[in-house]
Amino acid sequence: MKRKSFAEMNCSIARALEEIGEWWSLLIVRECTQGSVRFDEFQNRLGIARNILTARLERLIELGVVERFALDDQPKVGGYRLTPKGEALYPVLIALMQWGDRWTACGKKPPTLLVNDATGAPVQAIVVRDESGAPLSFRDVRFLPGPGATSTTPSFIEGRNQRVLGHK
């Protein structure tokens, strides 16, 4: 069964999910941020079937999230690393991790902690903030048509803003 495609949806969240929303993809990106570079490292750490890993790596390469590179110790063997596009997913991974730590961790105890390597201080939770640094929820923001808006975007946004914010 083929899943629905979000590629044509004029929504950045939907289009992002089209590219990296499949769970193995984000777990491969996570492994890249934790030092995995070799195919066998990904396979062993994730417990993923070879054919699925191959397909996901190829797709991430095609999308420009991951790239192949020659390993220093074995130039004929390729490794995998994040591109700048892939590295930009790091805050997304940390936000998911922090959400999981709060809402899904066994006994509400996170399995791992993030600390600043230089200071040892815990990493702060990722929060949406206003220009002065105050935290914002979805109830505190509104949408406006952006440069990529279509003719239907203003009415779509207006309806959302009215329901969430009570704007008239």
Salt bridges, closest charged atoms under 4 A:
GLU19 OE1 - LYS85 NZ 2.86
GLU22 OE1 - ARG56 NE 2.77
GLU31 OE2 - ARG30 NH2 2.56
GLU31 OE1 - ARG45 NE 3.05
ASP40 OD1 - ARG38 NE 3.41
GLU58 OE2 - ARG68 NH2 2.05
GLU62 OE2 - ARG59 NH1 2.77
GLU67 OE2 - ARG81 NE 2.85
